[in-house]
Amino acid sequence: MTHDMFHVMEWHNGDKAWAPFSQAEMGRRQEAVRAWMAGHDVDAALFTSGPAITHLSGWLCRDVGRNRGLVLTRTDGTTISAAIEGGRGWRQSLGGNLSYTDWRRDNYWRAVRQLTAGVRRLALEFDTVSLDFRRLLDAALPGVEMVDIAPFVRAMRRVKSCEEIALIRKGAMICDLGARAAVACIRPGVAEYQVAHAATEAMNLALAEAFPRVELPGGGAALQSGINTDGAQGSSTNKRILAGEILSLTCTLPLFGQVARLQRTLFCGKIDGAHLDIWHKNAAIHRRGLELIRPGAACAEIGEVLNDMYRSFGLIKRRSARVLSHHDGREDLGPELLPGMVVALEPMVMLPEGEPGAGGYRELDMVVVTEDGAEVLSALPFGPDHTFIG
């Protein structure tokens, strides 16, 4: 029996929390969606992906094994959060919030129905919902026509505002601090996770000091050594660093819906000629890529220029990923670079174990496309002349 239990309610526990973006900035984002809705005869939009919900409401929604959402109408914005999250959805978001409990399986859909009453056409992110979610949504809102808003949301997130760029710039500085802490810790015999821990602690300390309110742990670092460098997204292990090994350091900082990242190839102690040669070549490609980033540049053309360099070095078949991407890896860049974009330049090459120069080489810098050029956000140098640890 659940007749005497809460199912959907306004659990407004506490006051609205400090927010990193101004009311004007958050209002600008929501009004852009409303303008799209008006132009497409859409009555409301239901956002279900974490990036979109955070971008449009400010709520740092986490994966707690339950549905979440943000409903934007022509006049209001309301987040939908699971009651097990308490008042976070209310405190962090711009606008209202509904919480739903677990006492009935359909309580999330009750909240959706409550916020979309009378809607004829509902916008949805088609690329982030499962077939099961779509089936349940159609059953909850019979007769409502669904419209895909995902391409518009991706496009609006490509170009950053001044406030967003300022936040990403601060995040890049914190990633630099983490990388320098890692370098100070590296020596033969130290385990990968110990280096990653030192970098992460430095990043979290800087993060806590930089903002009035922030969720920790926020910063994260990973270090791979030797054969473990073959994957770009690997975790640190308890393997101990050996003298002469190739190292791959990554510092990543999720920051209020934005992401700052930094990646460097390093060597511990002596380095042989084959490794040094590959490292120089990948660094040269990275340097050339930084020179090519500018407003109006075609992304495909930048990729072709850098791939031609890989071909001239005999390394084209040792590549496994794109060189240029949106800074958080979640969105495409579109056909050309525009002022206000923040991109990640990440040339990487991997030679398998047993070959001369074996290992994964990667440098990653975040770059802001300006009105007349580009700004590299990291101050940490790269390449054999700078990141060889003797």
C-alpha positions as CSV (number, residue, x, y, z in Angstrom):
1,M,0.0,0.0,0.0
2,T,1.4,3.4,-1.0
3,H,-1.7,5.6,-0.7
4,D,-0.2,7.5,2.3
5,M,3.2,8.0,0.7
6,F,4.6,10.9,-1.3
7,H,5.0,10.2,-5.1
8,V,5.8,13.5,-6.7
9,M,6.4,16.6,-4.6
10,E,8.3,19.9,-4.4
11,W,11.2,19.1,-2.1
12,H,12.7,22.6,-1.8
13,N,15.2,21.9,0.9
14,G,17.3,25.0,1.6
15,D,18.0,28.1,-0.4
16,K,19.3,28.3,-4.0
17,A,23.1,27.7,-4.0
18,W,25.9,29.8,-5.4
19,A,26.1,29.4,-9.2
20,P,29.1,29.8,-11.4
21,F,27.1,31.5,-14.1
22,S,25.1,34.7,-13.9
23,Q,21.3,34.8,-14.2
24,A,21.7,36.6,-17.5
25,E,23.9,33.8,-18.9
26,M,21.5,31.0,-17.8
27,G,18.6,33.0,-19.1
28,R,20.3,33.5,-22.4
29,R,20.6,29.7,-22.8
30,Q,17.0,29.0,-22.0
31,E,15.7,31.8,-24.2
32,A,17.7,30.4,-27.1
33,V,15.8,27.1,-26.6
34,R,12.5,28.9,-26.4
35,A,13.2,30.7,-29.7
36,W,13.9,27.4,-31.3
37,M,10.6,26.0,-29.8
38,A,8.6,28.9,-31.2
39,G,10.2,28.5,-34.6
40,H,9.3,24.8,-34.7
41,D,5.8,25.0,-33.2
42,V,7.0,23.0,-30.1
43,D,5.1,23.5,-26.8
44,A,7.7,22.1,-24.4
45,A,11.1,20.3,-24.3
46,L,12.1,17.4,-22.1
47,F,15.9,17.1,-21.7
48,T,17.3,13.9,-20.3
49,S,21.0,13.9,-20.9
50,G,23.3,15.1,-18.1
51,P,25.2,17.7,-20.3
52,A,22.0,19.3,-21.6
53,I,20.3,19.4,-18.1
54,T,23.4,21.0,-16.6
55,H,23.9,23.4,-19.4
56,L,20.3,24.7,-19.3
57,S,19.5,24.5,-15.6
58,G,22.8,24.5,-13.7
59,W,21.9,21.3,-11.9
60,L,25.0,19.0,-11.7
61,C,22.9,15.8,-12.1
62,R,24.6,12.5,-11.4
63,D,23.8,9.0,-12.5
64,V,22.0,7.5,-9.5
65,G,20.4,4.7,-11.5
66,R,17.1,6.7,-12.0
67,N,15.7,8.9,-14.6
68,R,16.2,12.7,-14.5
69,G,15.0,15.5,-16.6
70,L,14.5,19.2,-17.3
71,V,11.2,20.4,-18.8
72,L,11.3,23.8,-20.5
73,T,8.0,25.4,-21.6
74,R,7.5,28.7,-23.3
75,T,7.6,30.4,-19.8
76,D,9.1,28.1,-17.2
77,G,11.9,25.6,-16.5
78,T,11.7,22.8,-14.0
79,T,14.1,20.0,-13.2
80,I,12.9,16.5,-12.3
81,S,15.1,14.6,-9.7
82,A,14.9,11.4,-7.8
83,A,14.0,11.9,-4.1
84,I,17.1,10.1,-3.0
85,E,19.1,13.1,-4.2
86,G,17.4,15.3,-1.6
87,G,17.2,19.0,-2.5
88,R,20.2,19.1,-4.8
89,G,18.0,19.4,-7.9
90,W,16.3,22.4,-6.3
91,R,19.3,24.2,-4.8
92,Q,21.5,24.0,-7.9
93,S,19.0,24.7,-10.7
94,L,17.6,27.8,-12.2
95,G,13.8,27.6,-11.8
96,G,11.6,25.0,-10.1
97,N,12.1,21.3,-9.2
98,L,10.0,18.3,-8.8
99,S,11.2,15.3,-6.8
100,Y,9.8,11.8,-7.3
101,T,10.0,8.8,-5.0
102,D,10.5,5.1,-5.7
103,W,7.2,4.0,-4.1
104,R,5.7,3.4,-7.6
105,R,7.5,2.6,-10.8
106,D,5.7,5.3,-12.8
107,N,6.4,8.2,-10.5
108,Y,8.9,9.8,-12.9
109,W,6.3,9.7,-15.6
110,R,3.8,11.3,-13.2
111,A,6.2,14.2,-12.9
112,V,6.6,14.4,-16.7
113,R,2.8,14.4,-17.2
114,Q,2.4,17.1,-14.5
115,L,4.9,19.4,-16.3
116,T,3.7,18.8,-19.8
117,A,-0.1,18.9,-19.4
118,G,-1.8,20.1,-22.6
119,V,1.4,19.8,-24.7
120,R,0.8,18.7,-28.4
121,R,4.4,18.7,-29.6
122,L,7.3,17.8,-27.3
123,A,11.0,18.2,-28.1
124,L,13.3,15.4,-27.0
125,E,17.0,14.5,-27.4
126,F,16.6,11.5,-29.7
127,D,20.2,10.5,-29.6
128,T,20.4,10.1,-25.8
129,V,17.2,8.2,-24.9
130,S,16.9,4.4,-25.0
131,L,14.2,2.5,-26.9
132,D,12.7,1.5,-23.6
133,F,12.5,5.2,-22.4
134,R,10.9,6.2,-25.6
135,R,8.3,3.4,-25.3
136,L,7.4,4.5,-21.8
137,L,7.3,8.2,-22.7
138,D,4.9,7.4,-25.6
139,A,2.7,5.5,-23.2
140,A,2.8,8.3,-20.6
141,L,1.9,11.0,-23.2
142,P,-0.4,9.3,-25.7
143,G,-1.0,11.4,-28.8
144,V,1.9,13.8,-28.2
145,E,4.2,14.3,-31.2
146,M,7.9,14.0,-30.5
147,V,10.4,16.3,-32.2
148,D,14.2,15.9,-32.1
149,I,16.0,18.9,-30.5
150,A,19.4,17.2,-30.1
151,P,21.0,18.8,-33.2
152,F,20.1,22.3,-32.0
153,V,21.4,21.6,-28.5
154,R,24.7,20.3,-29.9
155,A,25.1,23.4,-32.1
156,M,24.4,25.8,-29.2
157,R,27.0,24.2,-27.0
158,R,29.7,24.4,-29.7
159,V,30.3,28.2,-29.3
160,K,31.0,29.3,-25.8
161,S,30.1,32.5,-24.0
162,C,32.6,34.8,-22.3
163,E,31.5,33.4,-18.9
164,E,32.0,29.8,-20.2
165,I,35.5,30.5,-21.6
166,A,36.5,32.2,-18.4
167,L,35.5,29.1,-16.4
168,I,37.3,26.7,-18.8
169,R,40.4,28.9,-18.7
170,K,40.4,28.6,-14.9
171,G,40.0,24.8,-15.2
172,A,43.0,24.7,-17.6
173,M,45.1,26.4,-15.0
174,I,44.1,23.8,-12.4
175,C,45.0,21.0,-14.8
176,D,48.4,22.6,-15.2
177,L,48.9,22.6,-11.4
178,G,47.9,18.9,-11.4
179,A,50.4,18.1,-14.1
180,R,53.2,19.9,-12.4
181,A,52.5,18.0,-9.2
182,A,52.6,14.7,-11.1
183,V,56.0,15.6,-12.7
184,A,57.4,16.4,-9.3
185,C,56.4,12.9,-8.1
186,I,57.7,10.8,-11.0
187,R,60.8,8.7,-10.4
188,P,61.7,5.0,-10.9
189,G,59.9,2.7,-8.5
190,V,56.9,5.0,-7.9
191,A,53.6,3.4,-8.8
192,E,51.3,4.9,-11.4
193,Y,48.5,5.4,-8.9
194,Q,50.8,7.3,-6.6
195,V,51.6,9.9,-9.3
196,A,47.9,10.2,-10.2
197,H,47.0,10.6,-6.6
198,A,49.5,13.5,-6.1
199,A,48.1,15.2,-9.2
200,T,44.5,14.7,-8.2
201,E,45.1,16.1,-4.7
202,A,46.7,19.2,-6.1
203,M,43.8,19.7,-8.5
204,N,41.2,19.3,-5.8
205,L,43.0,21.6,-3.4
206,A,43.1,24.3,-6.1
207,L,39.5,23.6,-7.1
208,A,38.3,24.0,-3.5
209,E,40.1,27.3,-3.1
210,A,38.9,28.7,-6.5
211,F,35.1,28.6,-6.0
212,P,32.7,29.4,-3.1
213,R,30.9,26.1,-3.7
214,V,32.1,23.1,-5.7
215,E,31.5,19.4,-5.5
216,L,34.7,17.3,-4.7
217,P,36.4,15.2,-5.8
218,G,36.3,17.2,-9.0
219,G,39.7,17.0,-10.6
220,G,41.1,13.7,-11.8
221,A,44.5,12.6,-13.1
222,A,45.7,9.3,-14.6
223,L,49.2,8.2,-15.4
224,Q,50.2,5.2,-17.5
225,S,53.6,3.8,-18.0
226,G,55.2,1.4,-20.6
227,I,52.7,-0.8,-22.3
228,N,49.8,0.8,-20.4
229,T,50.2,3.9,-22.5
230,D,48.7,2.2,-25.5
231,G,45.2,3.4,-24.6
232,A,44.2,7.1,-24.4
233,Q,41.5,6.6,-21.7
234,G,43.3,4.2,-19.4
235,S,43.3,4.2,-15.6
236,S,46.3,4.2,-13.4
237,T,47.4,0.9,-12.0
238,N,49.8,-0.3,-9.2
239,K,52.5,-0.9,-11.8
240,R,55.7,0.8,-10.8
241,I,57.6,3.1,-13.2
242,L,60.8,1.8,-14.6
243,A,63.8,4.0,-15.7
244,G,63.6,4.8,-19.4
245,E,59.8,4.1,-19.7
246,I,57.4,6.2,-21.8
247,L,54.7,7.8,-19.6
248,S,51.3,9.3,-20.5
249,L,49.8,11.8,-18.1
250,T,46.2,13.0,-18.3
251,C,44.5,15.7,-16.2
252,T,40.8,16.1,-16.5
253,L,38.5,18.6,-14.7
254,P,34.7,18.5,-15.0
255,L,33.6,22.0,-14.0
256,F,30.0,23.0,-13.8
257,G,29.1,21.4,-17.1
258,Q,32.3,22.4,-18.8
259,V,35.5,20.3,-19.1
260,A,39.2,21.2,-18.9
261,R,41.8,18.7,-20.1
262,L,45.5,18.4,-20.5
263,Q,47.6,15.5,-21.7
264,R,51.4,15.1,-22.0
265,T,53.9,12.4,-23.0
266,L,56.8,12.1,-20.6
267,F,59.8,9.9,-20.2
268,C,61.5,8.8,-16.9
269,G,65.3,8.8,-17.1
270,K,67.1,7.7,-20.1
271,I,65.5,7.6,-23.6
272,D,66.6,5.6,-26.6
273,G,66.9,7.0,-30.2
274,A,63.7,5.3,-31.5
275,H,61.5,6.7,-28.8
276,L,63.0,10.1,-29.1
277,D,62.4,10.2,-32.8
278,I,58.7,9.3,-32.5
279,W,58.3,11.8,-29.7
280,H,59.8,14.6,-31.7
281,K,57.6,13.8,-34.7
282,N,54.3,13.7,-32.7
283,A,55.3,17.0,-31.0
284,A,56.0,18.6,-34.4
285,I,52.5,17.6,-35.6
286,H,51.0,19.1,-32.4
287,R,52.9,22.3,-32.9
288,R,51.7,22.5,-36.6
289,G,48.2,21.9,-35.5
290,L,48.3,24.7,-33.0
291,E,49.4,27.0,-35.9
292,L,46.4,26.0,-38.1
293,I,43.7,26.7,-35.5
294,R,42.0,30.0,-36.4
295,P,38.5,31.3,-37.2
296,G,37.2,30.1,-40.6
297,A,39.6,27.2,-40.8
298,A,38.0,24.0,-42.1
299,C,38.3,21.1,-39.6
300,A,38.7,18.6,-42.4
301,E,41.5,20.5,-44.0
302,I,43.4,20.8,-40.7
303,G,43.0,17.0,-40.3
304,E,44.3,16.4,-43.8
305,V,47.4,18.6,-43.3
306,L,48.3,16.7,-40.1
307,N,47.5,13.3,-41.6
308,D,49.9,14.2,-44.4
309,M,52.6,14.9,-41.8
310,Y,51.9,11.5,-40.3
311,R,52.3,9.9,-43.8
312,S,55.6,11.7,-44.4
313,F,56.8,10.3,-41.1
314,G,55.6,6.8,-41.9
315,L,53.2,6.8,-39.0
316,I,49.7,7.1,-40.6
317,K,48.8,3.5,-39.9
318,R,49.8,4.0,-36.2
319,R,47.0,6.5,-35.6
320,S,43.6,5.5,-34.1
321,A,41.7,8.7,-33.3
322,R,40.9,12.1,-34.7
323,V,43.3,15.0,-34.1
324,L,40.8,17.8,-33.6
325,S,37.6,17.7,-31.5
326,H,35.2,19.6,-29.3
327,H,37.0,20.3,-26.0
328,D,34.9,17.9,-24.0
329,G,34.7,15.2,-26.6
330,R,30.9,15.1,-26.6
331,E,30.1,17.3,-29.6
332,D,31.2,17.6,-33.2
333,L,32.8,20.8,-34.3
334,G,30.9,21.2,-37.5
335,P,32.5,22.2,-40.9
336,E,34.6,25.1,-39.7
337,L,36.0,26.8,-36.6
338,L,34.2,29.8,-35.3
339,P,35.2,32.4,-32.7
340,G,34.2,31.3,-29.3
341,M,34.8,27.6,-29.9
342,V,37.0,25.7,-27.4
343,V,38.7,22.8,-29.2
344,A,41.0,20.0,-28.2
345,L,44.0,19.3,-30.3
346,E,45.2,15.8,-29.6
347,P,47.6,14.2,-32.0
348,M,48.3,10.6,-30.9
349,V,50.2,7.7,-32.3
350,M,50.7,4.2,-30.9
351,L,53.4,1.6,-31.7
352,P,52.8,-1.9,-30.4
353,E,55.1,-3.7,-27.9
354,G,58.2,-5.1,-29.6
355,E,58.6,-2.4,-32.2
356,P,61.3,0.3,-31.8
357,G,59.8,3.3,-30.0
358,A,56.9,1.2,-28.7
359,G,54.2,3.0,-26.7
360,G,51.4,5.6,-26.9
361,Y,52.4,9.2,-27.6
362,R,49.8,11.9,-27.1
363,E,49.7,15.6,-26.4
364,L,46.5,17.4,-25.7
365,D,45.9,21.1,-25.5
366,M,42.6,23.0,-25.3
367,V,42.5,26.0,-27.6
368,V,40.0,28.9,-27.7
369,V,39.3,30.2,-31.2
370,T,39.4,34.0,-31.0
371,E,38.2,36.7,-33.5
372,D,41.6,36.8,-35.2
373,G,43.5,33.7,-34.1
374,A,43.7,31.2,-31.2
375,E,44.7,31.1,-27.5
376,V,46.3,28.0,-26.1
377,L,44.9,27.6,-22.5
378,S,47.7,25.4,-21.0
379,A,51.0,27.0,-20.0
380,L,52.7,23.6,-19.6
381,P,55.2,23.0,-22.5
382,F,55.3,19.8,-24.4
383,G,57.9,17.7,-26.3
384,P,61.3,16.3,-25.5
385,D,62.8,19.6,-24.8
386,H,60.4,20.2,-21.9
387,T,58.8,17.1,-20.5
388,F,61.8,14.7,-20.2
389,I,62.3,13.8,-16.6
390,G,65.9,13.1,-15.9
